Amino acid sequence: MIAIHNLNKSFGRLGVLKGIDCCFDQGGTISAILGPNGSGKTTLIKSILGMVLPDSGRIEVFGRDIRRQHSYRDRISYLPQIARFPENLRVHELIAMVQDLHKRPGRPEPLIHRFGLEPWLDKPLGTLSGGTRQKVNLVLAFMYDNPILILDEPTAGLDPVAIIRLKEMLEEARAAGKIILLTTHIMSLVEDLADEVVFLLDGQVRFRDSVAALKAAFDAASVERAIASLLLQNGHASSGMQAGAPVSEPSKC
């Protein structure tokens, strides 16, 4: 359902995406998009959503080129890394506003109950802790039954119980046949849930395969150790990073 062809994006002289080719077309799959800060993860996600305009290349969603399109976004649920809303807006007002923008009702009530947000519904967003705000953001992301779910650092600020709830929701979304793209720095989340890893480095896909294949490629006992080995293989150092040869070929569309 998502096909990316030779995608390139620069900000000034900084090349952020360099010839990205990959597809996400298998439902019931959680793809963990990993990479160090500055590797292009968020830019790739925002390009899929039409929030960043590529310099060249093409993105197709549901079989159609997304250039000059916007209606396709109604079928994508998105959790941004940082969601900003007016501080004086109350939680129930925010949920109602998002439903008005979508022009169709969602199903926030089961999610509100799941995260125990009932006491906070009448509170202004500016009075909430970071973790409670993130729970509200998860309600907004999951309250529509869309075929594509994109989550950018969804565990930020969450307590252990809320992380368990999030994992349950991701497992349910996968069982429902959704395509799920997930960026995270929490390797245990990848270990527990991801079907595949897409590793970006210096704006390129340096590895794409299953979690088991990633660990096997580096004879590593964990995703964390495998990623560390992958970075070392590609010349990662505190002064910068230089991309070496890909360990696994990215999928072509």
N, C-alpha and C positions, 0 to 999 in steps of 0.2 A: 504493500500500500504506500510505501515511501521509497522513491528511487532517486538517488543523487548521482549526477553525472558530471565529473570533472569540475567540481566546485572550487572556485577561487575567491578569496576575499582578503583585501589589505586595508589597513587603517594607516594612511600616510605611507611611509616606507616600510612599515611592519607587515609582513605577510603572515596572516593568521590561519587561513585555510589554503592549502596548496594541492589542487588536483584531487579532491576527495571524490572517490567512487565507491558507493556502497548502497545496498538495498536493505530495507526492513519490510519484509512482505509475508512473514510467517506468523500467523496469529497464535496466541498462547505462548508467546516468547518474551522473556525479560532480557533486554540487551543493556548491559552496563557499559556506558561510555566513560572511559577512564583516561586519565592523563594528568600530568602536573599542571599547576597554575600556568595559564598562558598558552596551553597547548591547542586551544580552539574549541573546547567542548561547548561552552555556552554560545559562542558564535555560530557553531553548527546548528544547535538547537534553535536559536533565534532565526537562522536562515530558513529552517523548515517551517517555522511559524510565520514567515514573512515580516519579521520585526527587523531583520538585517537584510539588505539587498546585496547579493553577491556581485562581484565584478564580472565574473563570467561563469559559465556552467549552467546546469539546469536541475531543478528539483521538481519531481512529479509526486503528487499525493492523490490517491484514489484514481490513478491513471491519467491525471491532467496536470499540465504545466501550471505551477502556482503563480507565475508572473501575472501581475495585474488582476489576481483573483483574491478573494477574501472569504467567500462562503464556505470553503473547505474547513476553515478553522472552527466552525461550529461543531465539527465532528471530532475535534481534538480536545482533550482535557489537559490543561497545562498548569504546573506548579512552578513559578519562577523561583530563582535562588533568593531573591529579595523582593518581597511584595510590599508595596507602599500604598496606603490608603489614608484618607483624611483622619487625623487623630481623634476628632470629635464624633466621628461616625460610630454608632453603636453596632455591636456584632449582628444583631438581627436585622438592622438596617442595611448592613453590607451584604448579607446573604440575599435579602430581598432585591437590592440594587443589581446584583449580579444576575439574578433570575430575570429581572426586567430587561437587562442588556441582551440576554440570550433569547428573549421573547418566547420562552417556554419554561415551565416549572421544572425544577430539579427535585431531588429527593434528599434534602439535607437532614431531615429528622433522625434517621437511623445513625448517621455519622455524628451528629451532635450528641446523641446518647452514648455512642461508642467511645467518644473522647471525654465524656462527662462535662460538656460545655454548658449545660443548662444554667448554672449559676452566673455565667458570664454573658448571656445573650443580651442583657440590657446595659452592659458596661461599655463605655467608650473604648475604642481600640487603643487610644493613648495610655490607658491605665493598665493594659495587659502586659504580662511578662512576655519575653521573646518566645518561650515554649508554647504559651497559650495562643499567641498569634499564629504560630506555625500550625497548631491544631485547627484553627479557623481556616487557614490557607488550605489545609488538606481537605476540609469539608467542601470548600469551593471547588477543588480539583476533582474530587471523587463523586460529587452529587449528580453528575450527568453520566448516563450510560453510553459513552462514546467508544468507538472501536480503537482509538489511539490514545495512549496516556503518556505524557512526557513530564518527568519529574526532575527538577534541577536541585540537587542537594536537599532531598525531602526530610532528612533526619535532623536538620539544623535546630538546635535548642530543645529537642524532644527528650523527655525523661524515658527511662527504660520501659515502663509500661506502655507509653505511647508508641515507642518503637516496635514493640510486639504487636500492637494494634495495626500499625502501618504494614508490617510484614504480612499479617493476616489478610489485609485488604489487597496487597499486591498478589498474594497467592490466589485470592478469589478472582481478581481481574485476569490473571493468567488462565485460570480454569475456564473463564468465560470467553476465552479466545481473543483477548485484546493484544495488540502490539504495544509493548511497554518499553520506553527508553528512559534510562535512569542514569544520572550522574551522581557520584558520591565519592567521598574520601574515606568512607567507612568500609573497610575491606571485609569485615565480618558480614555485612549486608550482601555484598557480592557473593561471598562464599556460600551463604545460606540460600540465596534466591536466584542469582543470575543464571540464565541458560547459556549466555555467551558474553564474551568480553570484546569490546571494540576499543583498542588503546590508541589514543592520539598522542603524537609527539611532534613538535615543530610543525604543526599544521597538516600532518599526514597521518594516515592510518598505518601504524607500524605492526599491529597484530589484530587479527580477528578470528576467533575460534571459541570453542567451549571452555568453560572454567577448567575442566579436567585436562583438556589439551594444553592450556596455558601452564598448568602446574607440571605436566609431563614434559613440556618443551624445555623447562629449566630444572627439571628434577627437584621441584620445590614441594615442601609439605603444605604450603599455604599460598593463597593468592597474594598476600602481602610480600612474601619472599620472592615469588615469581615476578611480580611487578618490579621489585628492587633489582632483580637480575636483568630484567628487560631494559631498565633505565641504564644500568651499568654497561650492558652490551651496546647501547646506542650512545655511549659517550656522555651520559649525564654527569654534570659536575655543578658545583655551586656557582661557577662563573657563567654557566649557560648550558645549552644542550645542542648536540649535533646529531641529526638523524642518521642512523645506519641502515642496513638492509632490513626490510620487513621480515619478521619471523614467520608470519602467515599471511597469505594473500587475502586482501579484502574482497568481499563478494562483488561480482559485477552484476549489472542489471540486464 
